[in-house]
Amino acid sequence: MSGRNDILDTYIYENSSLLEQLEAVILDAETINTFSQENINEIFRIMHTIKGSSAMMEFDTLATVAHRIEDMFFIIRENSMSIVSDTAKPELFNMLFNSVDYFRTELEKIENEQPLEKNIDGLMNSINDLIEKISVQHNDTSSEEPQAAQTDSEEKNSNGYGNNPEYPYELVVFYDEGCGMENLRSLMLVSSVSDFCGESYFLYKPQDIENDPSTAEQIIENGFLLMFKNSEDRDKAIHVVRTAGSVKSYQPHDYVAPTTVEEDDDSNSKVVHTQDENENIHTLKTSPSEHTQSVGQPLQNSASSSTSSAQHQKESLISVHQSKLDQLSALVGEIVITEAMVTGSSDLKGIANLNNFAKSARQLRKLTDELQDISMSLRMVPIATCFQKMNRIVRDMSKKLNKRVKLNIIGEDIEVDKTIVDNIGDPIMHMIRNAMDHGIEISEEERTSKGKDAVGEIVLSAQDTGSEVIIEIKDDGYGVDDEAVLNKAIRNRLASPDVEYSHKEILNFLMMPGFSTNTEVTEFSGRGVGMDVVKRSVEELGGTVTITSQRGKGMTTTMKIPLTMAIMDGMEVSVGETIFTIPIQNIRQNFKVSPSDILHDTVNGEIIKIMDNFYPIIRTKELYSLPNGVDNIEDGILMWLESGDTSYCLLVDELMGEHQVVVKPLPAYVNSFDIKSYGIIGCSILGDGNISVILDVGNLSNAAFRK
C-alpha cells in the first residue's frame, strides 16, 4: 500500500507543477493575445504528460480531457496560430483556464481521497466546439494533414526494428531485470527526451507503449528503441537515459541501409543503390565508441557528450515528503539542545585542564552549526510559487468586475520556509481580492480625473531583512474611508461614539473579527468577513500585520513574518533570575552608561543619544514586572536593538553569551492571553534544562510604549 501512496504522491506533485507551468504560459500569452510556437509545443507536451500519467493511474476523466486538449494543440501545432481567429482566441484562453481549474480541483479530490467528477460534458463540449471552430479555418486538405502525418509516422515506425534512413541515429535502452512496467517507464523516458529535443526529431519502438501493456514484454526481450534524425539529439537523449531510473544499459549505433555499388562509365564515379525499406534488414555501423554502455560508466565519446551536457544540463532534484523534513528539523533541534547540555554541564566545573575537551566542543559546535544551516536550507523555497498564483486572481477579477488592473510583483526570488509559503497564500489572496473589490476604482474616467493612470495597479512585494520577510500588498485606489469604518465599528459595538479615535486606531478596526465594509455579498467578499482572517493566519506563523492608508491614494498592508520558525542565533541575557533570548540580527550594539548620559522627556521617559540620534530606553524589569533585577542604570547593560523602522535601547542585567537556540512554540493556553503582543514569540530549552523566553524586538517596543 505504501508503494501505491508513493506513486500517487508523485503523480499529484508532478501534475501540480505542470499545471503551474501551464497557467504561467497562458497568462503570458493572453497579454499578447497569441501563443508562440514554443508555447504551443509546451502546452502539447504538458497535456501529453498529464494524459499519460492519468491513464496510468486509471483517472480516465482527467486523461480524456487532457487527450482532447492535446488533439486541439496538435492541430494548432501543425498549422500555427493563424488558424485560430481573433474571435476564438478569448474562448481558447478561457477554456484553458477552466481546464486548469478542473485539473486542480480533481487533484485536490484525489489528495483528499474524494470521488472524482464523472460528468465532464460541459468542459468537453467547450473543447470540441473550439476544435470545430479551428477546423473551419483551413480547407479539407489541411485538416487531413495532421492525421496523414501521424499515420505516416506510424507506418514508418512499424516497418521493422529501426530500419528507417530518415531516423538513422539509434539508441537501444535495456531496463533492470524485474523492474516492472517497462512500457510505462519507456513512456516517461520519451517525455523526458522530448524536453531536450522536439518530438518531431525522434521516433521510438514499440510505439503503443501507453495503451498496450504487452509492449512491456517486447521491451524486455529486445530493448526500447529510440531513433533520431541527427546525432546531436541522440547525444542529448543519452544524457537523459544515463540519469533515468531502472536503466541497466544502453547501446547507441547508426543504421545504414545495405548498398550495392556500380561503376558509372561516364563519370567514373560510384552509384549507390539502397535496398528496399520494406525489407526487414538492419545493418549496424559500429565505431569503437558505439558499444553497449552500462549506466554509471563514463561515455567513451566524451567530447560530444560533454558538449551536450554543458548545453542541456538539468539540475538534479529529488522529491522528499515534507513530513521527513519536519522530522529532520526536529531531530537537529534536539541535537542542538543536547550539544548545549553537554558543553554547559555543571559536572565540568572545577576541572582544571579542559583544553582537549574545549577543542572538541568547538569542533562539535562547528559541525552542528553546519548541520543546522543545511537542514534549514532544505526547507527554504522561493516565495514566487505563492506570488505567481496571484496573477490568476487579478486576471479573473479584472474580467468579472470590469476593471483594468495590472499586478506588479517584486522580490519573488526571496526564499522562505516551506511552511510559510504553504500558509501565506490565503492571506495574500484575501488582500489582493480586497484591493480589487474595495480599493481600485471601477471607472477609468474617475481615475484619470484624479490624475491617476487609467489602469489600476497592485504591487505585491517581498523584502528579506535577514530575520524576517516583509510582504506588502499596495494598491493605488480609493484608500480607507475613516468615517465609514468608524461608523461601521460603532454599529457593531466595537467602538464608542463618545471617544475620539486616531487614524491608526480606526484602521485597526478593519482587523477585528466580523468587521467588513462591504454592503453586498459578492463572489469575492461576504458580509461579516473581515481582515481578521489575515491577521489570525499571519500570527499563527509568528508574524504581524499592519495597515496604512491615505484617502484617495490607496492602501498598503504589511506582513512581517519570520524567515524560518525552527532555529535562530540568539544572545542570552538575564534580568534577575529570568533568562531572555534576543535574536542576534536585531542587536546593533551593547554598552555601559552612566546616569549623566540619560535624558528625560516631558513624560519622564528615558532617552539616550547615540550617533547624533535619540533613542528611548526600555527597562525589561519594569516592562514585565519582574521581582528582581538592577534598578540603577549604571549597574546594567544597554542593548541597542532594531527591527524594521523601530529602534530603541533595552536595559538588562548582564549578557550570558551567544547561542543557537531551538524555537519552541508557546503552549496554546498561553497564547490565548495574546502574549505575542507583549513581545514574546516563543521559548527555548537551555543546556542546563532551564527555559529562556525569546523576545520579539518589534512587538516588545509596542508593548512598552503602549503600557
ABEGO torsion letter per residue (X at the ends): XAAAAAAAAAAAAAAAAAAAAAAAAAAAAAAAGBBBAAAAAAAAAAAAAAAAAAAAAGBAAAAAAAAAAAAAAAAAAAAEAAABBAAAAAAAAAAAAAAAAAAAAAAAAAAAGBBBBABAAAAAAAAAAAAAAAAAABBAAAAAAAAAAAAAAAAAAABEBEGBAABABBBBBBBBBGAEGAAAAAAAAAAAAAAABBAAABBBOBABAAABAAAAAAAAAAEBBBBBABAAAAAAAAAAAAABBGBABBBBBBBBBBBBBBBBAAAGBBBBBBBBAABBBBBBBBBAABBBBBBGBBBABAAAAAAAAAAABBBBBBBBBAAAAAAAAAAAAAAAAAAAAAAABAAABGBABAAAAAAAAAAAAAAAAAAAAAAAAAABBBAAAAAAAAAAAAAAAAAAAGBBBBBBBBGAABBBBAAAAAAAAAAAAAAAAAAAAAABBABAAAAAAAGBBABBBBBBBBBBAGABBBBBBBBABAEBBAAAAAAAAAAAGABBAABBBBAAAAAAAAABBGBBABABBBAABBBGBBAAAAAAAAAAAGBBBBBBBBBGAEBBBBBBBBABAABBBBBBBBBEABBBBBBAAABABBBBBBAAABBBBAAGBBBBBBGGBBBBBBBAAAAAGBABEBABAAABBBBBBBBEABBBBBBBABBAEBBBBBBBBBBAAAAAAGAAAAGBAEBBBBAAGBBBBBBBAAAAAAAAAAX
